[in-house]
Amino acid sequence: MIAARQWRWPPITLPLCAWFLLTVASAAASGDFAAAFPQIKKFYVYLMLFAVYAAIRAASKVRCLVLAWSIAGTLSAAWSFEQLARKYKIAIDTHQDFYTYYVTYRITGFMGHWMTFSGELMMALILILAVLFFSRDRRWSIWLAAALVPIGCGLLAAYTRSMWLGAVAGGGLLVWWWRRWMILSIPVLIALVLLANPFAIRERVLSIMRPRAELDSNEHRVVTRRIGIEMIKAHPLLGVGPEQVGKQYERYIPADVSRPLPDGYYGHLHNIYIHYAAERGVPAMLALLWMVGQAVFDFLRARRRISRDTDAWWVLTGAIAVIVAVMLSGWYELNLGDSERSE
């Protein structure tokens, strides 16, 4: 189907090419090109952008994709509930506090990590809401509304605070554009969840302000951000090189940070803005922001030019909300550039 259509270059081709070139330059400057090769090999993933841009030209096709994502998200969430039951049983059988055990061994659905799992559910949830709020085509609406339940529960049970924040931001933006007065329902819904406290959600939310020592990773993320800033100061143009953050982070630990370091993963910096600036240089980070900003600008401009009654309006609105959710949650996690294998 793609071969039969005229090839089209998406408007973000230029910043994407800048991102590629700066990544290669960073790899070459790092002195360890072989270690950087997995990130360069990953460029093929971006071919999806060109394939989708060339092949999908109608909102009805996007709606079919959202339906497929809702099915996949529901099945993945259903499998995660089985994982949750097993993990709860292990905690009980071994006489461990569930929260303490579960934070380290969370549900992953069909994926290999809870961040990937919850990020996918977050995006599916936002796009389903966009269809339900703004699409004039009501086919499959009952199924889509029903899919929100397992997907929302799976997202909550994944304990990923950054994705919760992104979902609230993206979903809140959609509610604001749909019925502004309904924005008041969001804090009410959050309060109800905290009162019901399924899966010990309340404790996880409170950990944002009152973390349990190192268990909730708050201090760990503070340290990784500071390490990243030191890397940027030392290598502002090309960074330390792709795949070098985990290998070199100990060289950039600020002198006032006490040892041992807080428990956590130091293979990346848990922040897309600081990580890519530290790994590939500030120009590469700006190219990434240019690429994302160009997409949001084009979507907003196109949205202003069309009627709210057209199907293209919900597609553009949903896309903007997803980008807002991803970029906001990206302050607390490296949620871009992940091509993790499914399990």
C-alpha positions in Angstrom: 0.0 0.0 0.0 2.8 2.4 0.8 4.7 1.6 -2.4 1.5 2.4 -4.4 1.3 5.9 -2.9 3.5 8.9 -3.6 6.2 9.2 -1.0 5.8 12.2 1.3 8.3 13.9 3.6 6.8 14.9 6.9 7.4 18.5 8.0 9.7 17.4 10.8 12.2 15.8 8.4 14.7 18.6 8.8 15.0 18.5 12.7 14.9 14.7 12.5 17.9 14.7 10.2 19.6 17.1 12.5 19.0 14.8 15.4 20.5 11.9 13.4 23.6 13.8 12.3 24.3 15.2 15.8 23.9 11.7 17.3 26.4 10.3 14.8 28.7 13.2 15.5 28.4 12.6 19.3 29.2 8.9 18.8 32.3 9.7 16.7 33.5 12.3 19.3 33.0 9.9 22.2 35.9 7.7 21.1 33.7 4.6 21.5 31.7 4.4 18.3 31.1 0.7 18.7 29.3 1.2 22.0 27.1 3.9 20.4 26.1 1.7 17.5 22.9 0.4 19.2 21.6 4.0 19.2 22.5 4.5 15.6 21.0 1.2 14.6 17.8 2.3 16.3 17.3 5.0 13.6 15.4 2.4 11.6 12.5 2.8 14.2 11.9 6.3 12.8 11.0 4.7 9.5 7.6 4.2 11.1 7.0 7.9 11.0 7.6 8.0 7.2 5.5 4.9 6.6 2.6 6.2 8.6 2.8 9.7 7.0 2.8 8.1 3.5 0.1 5.4 4.1 -2.5 6.9 6.5 -4.2 9.9 5.0 -7.7 9.7 6.5 -9.0 10.2 10.1 -11.0 7.0 9.7 -7.7 5.1 9.5 -6.4 6.7 12.6 -9.7 5.7 14.3 -9.0 2.1 13.4 -5.6 2.4 14.9 -7.0 3.8 18.1 -9.4 0.8 18.2 -6.5 -1.6 17.7 -4.5 0.1 20.5 -7.5 -0.1 22.8 -7.7 -3.8 22.2 -4.0 -4.3 22.7 -4.0 -2.1 25.8 -6.9 -4.0 27.3 -5.3 -7.3 26.8 -2.0 -6.1 28.2 -3.7 -4.6 31.2 -5.7 -7.9 31.7 -2.4 -9.8 31.7 -0.9 -7.3 34.2 -3.7 -8.0 36.6 -2.7 -11.6 36.7 0.9 -10.4 37.4 -0.4 -8.2 40.2 -2.2 -11.1 41.8 1.0 -13.2 41.7 3.1 -10.4 43.1 0.6 -9.8 45.9 0.6 -13.5 46.8 4.4 -13.6 46.9 4.5 -10.6 49.2 2.0 -12.2 51.5 3.6 -15.6 51.4 7.0 -14.2 52.2 5.7 -11.9 55.0 6.8 -8.7 53.2 5.1 -5.3 53.2 3.3 -5.3 49.8 4.3 -1.7 49.0 8.0 -2.3 49.7 8.0 -5.4 47.6 5.9 -4.1 44.8 7.8 -0.9 44.1 10.7 -3.0 43.0 8.7 -5.7 41.2 5.9 -4.0 39.4 3.5 -5.2 36.7 4.7 -4.9 33.1 1.8 -6.3 31.0 3.2 -7.6 27.7 6.3 -5.4 28.0 9.6 -5.9 29.8 9.4 -2.8 32.0 6.6 -1.0 33.8 7.6 2.3 32.4 7.1 1.1 28.8 3.9 -0.6 29.8 2.4 2.4 31.6 3.6 4.8 28.9 1.7 2.8 26.2 -1.4 2.7 28.4 -1.2 6.5 29.0 -1.1 7.2 25.3 -3.9 4.7 24.5 -6.1 6.2 27.2 -5.6 9.8 26.0 -6.4 8.9 22.3 -9.5 6.9 23.4 -10.7 10.0 25.3 -10.1 12.1 22.2 -12.3 9.8 20.1 -15.0 9.7 22.7 -15.1 13.4 23.3 -14.7 14.8 19.7 -15.3 12.1 17.1 -18.7 12.3 15.2 -18.4 8.7 14.3 -20.0 6.8 17.2 -19.2 3.3 16.0 -17.4 1.2 18.6 -17.8 4.0 21.2 -19.2 1.6 23.8 -16.2 -0.7 23.4 -13.8 2.3 23.6 -15.5 3.5 26.8 -15.3 0.1 28.3 -11.6 -0.2 27.4 -10.9 2.8 29.6 -11.6 0.7 32.7 -8.9 -1.9 32.4 -6.5 0.5 30.8 -7.0 3.1 33.5 -6.7 0.4 36.2 -3.5 -1.0 34.6 -2.0 2.5 34.5 -2.8 3.1 38.2 -1.5 -0.3 39.2 1.8 0.2 37.4 2.8 2.8 40.1 4.5 5.0 37.6 4.0 8.5 39.0 5.5 10.3 35.9 2.9 8.6 33.7 0.1 9.5 36.1 1.2 13.1 35.8 1.3 12.8 32.0 -2.2 11.2 31.9 -3.7 13.9 34.1 -2.1 16.6 32.0 -3.1 15.1 28.6 -6.5 14.0 29.8 -7.1 17.4 31.5 -6.2 19.2 28.3 -8.8 17.2 26.4 -11.5 17.8 29.1 -10.7 21.6 28.9 -11.3 21.6 25.2 -14.4 19.4 25.5 -16.3 20.9 28.5 -14.3 23.4 30.4 -16.5 23.2 33.5 -15.8 19.4 33.6 -12.2 20.2 34.5 -13.5 20.3 38.1 -14.2 16.6 37.9 -10.5 15.7 37.7 -9.6 16.6 41.3 -12.8 14.9 42.4 -11.9 11.8 40.6 -8.4 11.9 42.0 -9.9 12.3 45.5 -12.2 9.3 45.0 -9.2 7.1 43.9 -7.2 8.2 47.0 -10.1 7.5 49.3 -10.8 4.1 47.8 -7.0 3.5 47.7 -6.9 0.5 45.4 -3.4 -1.2 45.2 -2.2 1.2 48.0 -2.3 4.1 45.5 -2.5 6.7 48.3 0.9 5.7 49.6 2.4 5.9 46.1 0.9 9.4 45.6 2.1 10.6 49.0 5.6 9.4 48.1 5.9 12.3 45.8 6.1 14.6 48.8 7.0 12.1 51.5 9.2 9.3 50.0 10.1 6.3 52.0 13.8 6.8 52.3 15.4 5.5 49.0 12.5 3.2 48.2 10.6 5.8 46.1 13.6 7.0 44.0 13.0 10.7 44.6 16.6 11.4 45.9 18.0 9.1 43.2 16.4 11.3 40.5 17.8 14.4 42.1 21.3 12.9 41.9 21.0 11.8 38.3 19.8 15.2 37.3 22.8 16.8 39.0 25.2 14.3 37.3 23.6 15.2 34.0 24.2 18.9 34.6 27.9 18.2 35.3 28.1 16.2 32.0 26.5 19.1 30.1 29.0 21.6 31.6 31.9 19.4 30.6 30.6 18.5 27.1 28.0 21.0 26.0 28.3 20.5 22.2 28.4 16.7 21.7 27.9 15.2 25.1 29.7 12.2 26.5 28.4 10.1 23.7 25.5 7.6 23.1 25.5 4.8 25.6 28.2 6.5 27.7 26.1 7.9 30.5 26.0 4.6 32.4 29.7 4.0 31.8 30.9 7.4 32.9 28.4 8.7 35.5 30.8 8.2 38.4 33.2 10.7 36.9 30.6 13.4 37.1 29.1 12.9 40.6 29.1 16.4 42.3 31.6 16.6 45.2 28.9 17.4 47.7 26.8 14.3 47.0 27.3 11.8 49.8 28.3 8.2 49.2 27.0 5.6 48.8 24.6 6.9 46.2 20.9 6.5 46.6 19.6 3.2 45.3 18.5 3.3 41.7 19.4 2.8 38.0 22.2 5.0 36.8 22.3 3.7 33.2 20.4 6.8 32.1 19.4 10.1 33.8 15.6 9.7 34.1 14.9 12.9 32.3 14.7 13.3 28.6 15.9 16.9 28.5 18.9 16.5 30.7 19.8 13.0 29.5 20.0 13.8 25.8 21.8 17.1 26.4 24.3 15.2 28.5 24.6 12.2 26.2 24.5 13.9 22.8 25.0 17.6 23.5 22.8 20.6 23.8 22.4 21.1 20.0 21.0 17.5 19.7 18.6 18.2 22.6 17.5 21.4 20.8 17.0 19.4 17.6 14.7 17.0 19.5 12.7 19.9 21.0 12.5 21.5 17.5 11.1 18.3 16.1 8.5 17.9 18.8 7.7 21.7 18.9 7.3 21.7 15.1 4.7 18.9 15.3 2.7 20.7 18.0 2.9 24.0 16.1 1.7 22.3 12.9 -1.1 20.5 14.7 -2.4 23.6 16.5 -2.3 25.6 13.2 -4.1 22.9 11.3 -6.6 22.6 14.1 -7.5 26.3 14.0 -8.2 26.1 10.2 -10.8 23.3 10.3 -14.2 22.8 11.8 -14.6 21.1 15.2 -17.2 18.9 13.4 -14.6 17.2 11.2 -12.9 14.0 12.2 -9.5 15.5 11.6 -10.1 17.8 14.6 -10.1 15.0 17.1 -7.0 13.5 15.6 -5.1 16.7 15.9 -6.4 17.4 19.4 -5.6 13.9 20.6 -2.1 14.1 19.1 -1.4 17.4 20.9 -2.6 15.9 24.2 -0.4 12.9 23.8 2.7 15.0 23.1 2.0 17.2 26.1 1.6 14.0 28.3 4.8 12.5 27.0 6.9 15.6 27.3 5.7 16.4 30.8 6.2 12.9 32.1 9.6 13.0 30.4 10.9 15.4 33.1 10.9 12.4 35.5 11.7 9.5 33.1 13.6 8.7 29.9 10.4 7.9 27.9 11.6 8.8 24.4 14.0 6.6 22.4 12.8 3.4 23.9 12.4 0.5 21.4 12.3 -2.1 24.1 11.4 -5.6 23.0 8.0 -7.0 24.1 7.8 -10.2 26.1 
